[in-house]
Amino acid sequence: MSEQDQGYGNGRIGITSPEEWLATAKPLAKECYNNPGVVIVNYGNETTINTLNVKKLMDDVLTVDPERIIMPVSGLGKTVLPTGYSKNLVRDYHSYLGWYSWFGGSWCKPGEIWNLSRKVRNRGHKDTPMVNSKFVMGEYGAEAMDSYKTMKSIFPPQFEVPDSPDVDVLKGYFQVKKDGLKQKVGFYGKAPRNLGEYIEASQNYQAMLLAERTTTFRISPDKLSGYIMFYFAEPLPSFWPKAIVSSNLCPKKAYYEMAKVNRPLVPLFQIQKGGHIIEMWVANDLAREFRNCKISWTMKSSGKELLVGGKIVDVPASNAILVEKVDLATVPEETKMVKISLRLTDSAGMELSSYERELWLELWRKEHAACN
């Protein structure tokens, strides 16, 4: 499923007035009318549009296609949406928690991956009533450098990729900093020292962040009606490396994490802040329930089993359910890396889904101190 963007915002793409912006309403709606892949049409990005003009836009689009779902502005800014359009209107936000610095302070600053383990909260500008009871997370993500092999094979000559990944350089256009907290988190507490290690740390961090954020979205269907990762595949060599697939179609580590966490029916976990509780969830996007299922879990470190358990659960349709909060008191405090494996089976013992991820548990327990 896709979203068709017009992209206007702050004078972008040559549109300089509200009149020109409104003039795009009907043509884009007509263009998308017979395209079954286009679910949402979006007319602006991270800008503020007068509410009356948004209402005019909605009316113009709906004269062409009364069933069309409309996102007037992706990343609302201070745009106040009109009431009376709840059937056709999507409220959209952008969130780069854990990657960008956040305006006005944030409960999750760049690198603080341990703070992402929480459900989505209600969103809405303080002066704006919610038009819909739910909203769309229209952009989220994190950067990661391309693999060294990708750099050597497709980067333009002016990038001067060294003949060995052991050289202490950064290559590409990105916000990775050699000594940043994100790099230390991605390198499991150590400071990376060369191109190969910078690549490894950035790809680890992107995978960790997307796994945590997407899990948060999966377990919050009461607040969230959808989410859009920005973005999937890079069309050019490393000119905006939020992609999880490089321009030579080589997947980064986050690609595989996203493939696992986005299964329509999947058992998931979240380590809560402090690292002494793990929540077991099942997320179900399917329009059918699964009764008398069993979710089983194990936690291992260096091949040693630290935790094992399971519980019978009825999984509701199109929803997520918290199955159990498991105390990690028996897991030794000095434990650093763990592998958590979840398995969901039906009443006959047949596997329905599974999920497995390595986790740097020490980070949740020691936070900043783990990177010093």
Residue pairs with C-beta under 8 A, 6 or more apart in sequence:
1 37
1 39
2 37
2 38
2 39
3 38
3 39
3 40
3 41
3 42
3 71
3 74
3 228
4 28
4 31
4 32
4 35
4 38
4 40
4 41
4 42
5 42
5 45
5 74
6 13
6 24
6 28
6 41
6 42
6 43
6 44
7 13
7 42
7 44
7 45
8 15
8 21
8 24
8 43
8 44
8 45
8 47
9 44
9 45
9 46
9 47
9 73
10 46
10 47
12 45
15 21
15 24
18 49
18 50
18 53
21 43
21 44
21 49
21 53
21 57
22 53
22 56
22 57
22 60
24 43
25 43
25 56
25 57
25 60
25 61
26 60
26 61
26 63
26 64
28 41
28 43
28 61
29 41
29 60
29 61
29 64
29 65
29 68
30 64
32 38
32 41
32 65
32 68
33 64
33 65
39 69
40 69
40 70
40 71
40 90
41 61
41 68
41 69
41 70
41 71
42 70
42 71
42 72
42 73
42 74
42 92
42 138
43 57
43 70
43 71
43 72
43 73
44 72
44 73
44 74
44 79
45 73
45 74
45 75
46 73
46 74
46 75
46 77
46 94
47 73
47 77
47 79
48 73
48 77
48 78
48 79
49 72
49 73
49 79
51 79
51 80
51 81
51 82
52 82
54 72
54 73
54 79
54 81
54 82
55 82
57 70
57 72
58 70
58 72
58 82
58 85
58 88
58 89
61 68
61 70
62 68
62 70
62 88
66 88
67 88
68 88
69 88
69 89
69 90
70 85
70 88
70 89
70 90
71 89
71 90
71 92
71 136
71 138
72 79
72 81
72 89
73 79
73 92
74 92
74 94
74 138
74 139
75 92
75 93
75 94
75 138
75 139
76 91
76 92
76 93
76 125
78 125
80 125
80 127
80 128
81 89
81 91
81 128
81 131
82 131
83 129
83 131
85 131
86 131
86 132
89 131
89 132
90 132
90 135
90 136
90 225
90 226
91 123
91 124
91 130
91 131
91 132
91 134
91 135
91 136
92 135
92 136
92 137
92 138
93 123
93 135
93 136
93 137
93 138
94 137
94 138
94 139
94 140
94 230
95 137
95 139
95 140
95 213
96 102
96 139
96 140
96 141
96 142
97 106
97 108
97 115
97 116
97 140
97 213
98 108
98 109
98 110
98 111
98 112
98 113
98 115
98 116
98 142
98 209
98 212
98 213
99 110
99 141
99 142
99 143
99 182
99 209
100 110
101 109
101 110
102 108
102 109
107 115
108 115
108 116
109 115
110 180
110 181
110 182
111 180
111 181
111 182
111 184
111 185
111 371
112 181
112 367
113 185
113 205
113 208
113 209
113 212
113 363
114 271
114 273
114 275
114 363
114 364
114 367
115 273
116 209
116 212
116 213
116 216
117 212
117 215
117 216
117 270
117 271
117 272
117 273
117 364
118 216
118 270
118 272
118 273
119 216
119 219
119 220
119 223
120 137
120 216
120 217
120 220
120 223
120 224
121 223
122 130
122 223
123 135
123 223
124 130
124 135
132 225
134 222
134 223
134 224
134 225
135 223
135 224
135 225
136 224
136 225
136 226
136 227
136 228
137 217
137 224
137 226
137 227
137 228
138 227
138 228
139 228
139 230
140 213
140 227
140 228
140 229
140 230
141 206
141 210
141 229
141 230
141 231
141 242
142 205
142 206
142 209
142 210
142 242
142 254
143 174
143 175
143 176
143 202
143 206
143 241
143 242
144 202
144 203
144 205
144 206
144 207
144 241
144 244
144 252
144 253
144 254
145 170
145 171
145 172
145 174
145 176
145 198
145 199
145 202
145 203
145 238
145 241
146 155
146 172
146 199
146 234
146 237
146 238
146 241
146 246
146 247
146 250
146 252
147 199
147 203
147 246
147 250
147 252
148 161
148 165
148 195
148 196
148 199
149 250
150 237
150 246
150 247
150 248
150 250
151 159
151 161
151 171
151 172
151 237
151 238
152 161
153 248
154 237
154 246
154 247
154 248
155 161
155 171
155 172
155 237
155 238
156 237
159 171
159 172
159 237
159 238
160 171
161 171
162 169
162 171
162 195
165 194
165 195
165 196
165 199
166 194
166 195
166 196
167 194
167 195
168 193
168 194
168 195
169 194
169 195
170 176
170 178
170 195
170 198
171 195
171 238
172 237
172 238
172 239
172 241
173 238
173 239
173 240
173 241
174 202
174 238
174 241
176 182
176 183
176 198
176 202
177 183
178 191
178 192
178 198
179 191
181 368
181 371
182 201
182 202
182 205
183 191
183 192
183 198
183 201
183 202
183 205
184 190
184 191
184 201
184 371
185 205
185 208
185 360
185 363
185 371
186 192
186 200
186 201
186 202
186 203
186 204
186 205
186 206
186 208
187 197
187 200
187 201
187 204
188 204
188 336
188 337
188 360
189 360
189 362
189 363
189 370
189 371
192 198
192 200
192 201
203 252
203 253
203 254
204 253
206 244
206 252
206 253
206 254
207 252
207 253
207 254
207 256
207 257
208 257
208 360
210 229
210 244
210 254
210 257
210 258
210 261
211 254
211 257
211 258
211 260
211 261
211 357
212 270
214 227
214 229
214 257
214 258
214 261
214 262
215 261
215 268
215 269
215 270
215 281
216 270
217 224
217 227
218 261
218 262
218 266
218 268
218 281
218 283
218 320
219 268
219 270
219 281
219 283
219 320
219 322
220 320
221 283
221 318
221 319
221 320
222 319
229 244
229 258
230 242
231 242
231 243
232 243
232 244
232 245
233 243
233 244
233 245
233 246
233 247
233 249
234 240
234 241
234 243
234 245
234 246
234 247
235 247
236 247
237 246
237 247
238 246
238 247
243 252
244 251
244 252
244 254
244 255
244 258
245 251
245 252
245 255
246 252
257 357
260 266
260 355
260 356
260 357
261 268
261 355
263 353
263 355
264 284
264 285
264 286
265 282
265 283
265 284
265 285
265 286
265 290
265 315
265 344
265 352
265 353
266 282
266 283
266 344
266 353
266 355
267 280
267 281
267 282
267 295
267 297
267 342
267 343
267 344
267 353
267 354
267 355
268 280
268 281
268 282
268 283
268 342
268 355
269 278
269 279
269 280
269 281
269 297
269 340
269 342
269 355
269 357
270 278
270 279
270 281
271 277
271 278
271 279
271 359
271 361
271 364
272 278
272 279
272 364
273 364
274 364
274 365
275 328
275 361
275 362
275 363
275 364
275 365
275 366
276 327
276 328
276 329
276 365
277 325
277 326
277 327
277 328
278 299
278 325
278 326
278 328
278 340
279 322
279 324
279 325
279 326
280 295
280 297
280 311
280 322
280 323
280 324
280 325
280 326
280 342
281 320
281 321
281 322
281 323
282 293
282 295
282 313
282 315
282 320
282 321
282 323
282 344
283 320
284 290
284 315
284 316
284 317
284 318
284 319
284 320
284 321
285 318
286 317
286 318
287 317
287 318
288 317
289 314
289 315
289 316
289 317
290 314
290 315
290 346
290 352
291 314
291 315
291 347
292 312
292 314
292 346
292 347
293 312
293 313
293 314
293 315
293 344
293 345
293 346
293 347
293 352
294 310
294 311
294 312
294 313
294 344
294 345
294 349
295 310
295 311
295 313
295 323
295 324
295 342
295 343
295 344
296 309
296 310
296 342
296 343
296 344
296 345
297 307
297 308
297 309
297 310
297 326
297 340
297 341
297 342
297 343
298 305
298 307
298 308
298 340
298 341
299 305
299 306
299 307
299 308
299 328
299 331
299 338
299 339
299 340
299 341
300 306
300 338
300 339
300 341
301 331
301 335
301 336
301 337
301 338
301 339
302 337
306 330
306 331
306 332
306 335
306 338
307 326
307 328
307 330
307 331
309 324
309 326
311 323
311 324
313 321
313 323
314 321
315 321
315 344
331 338
331 361
333 365
335 361
335 362
336 360
336 361
336 362
337 358
337 359
337 360
337 361
337 362
338 358
338 359
338 361
339 356
339 357
339 358
339 359
340 356
340 357
340 358
340 359
341 354
341 355
341 356
342 354
342 355
342 356
343 351
343 353
343 354
344 351
344 352
344 353
344 354
345 351
345 352
346 352
360 370
362 370
363 370
363 371
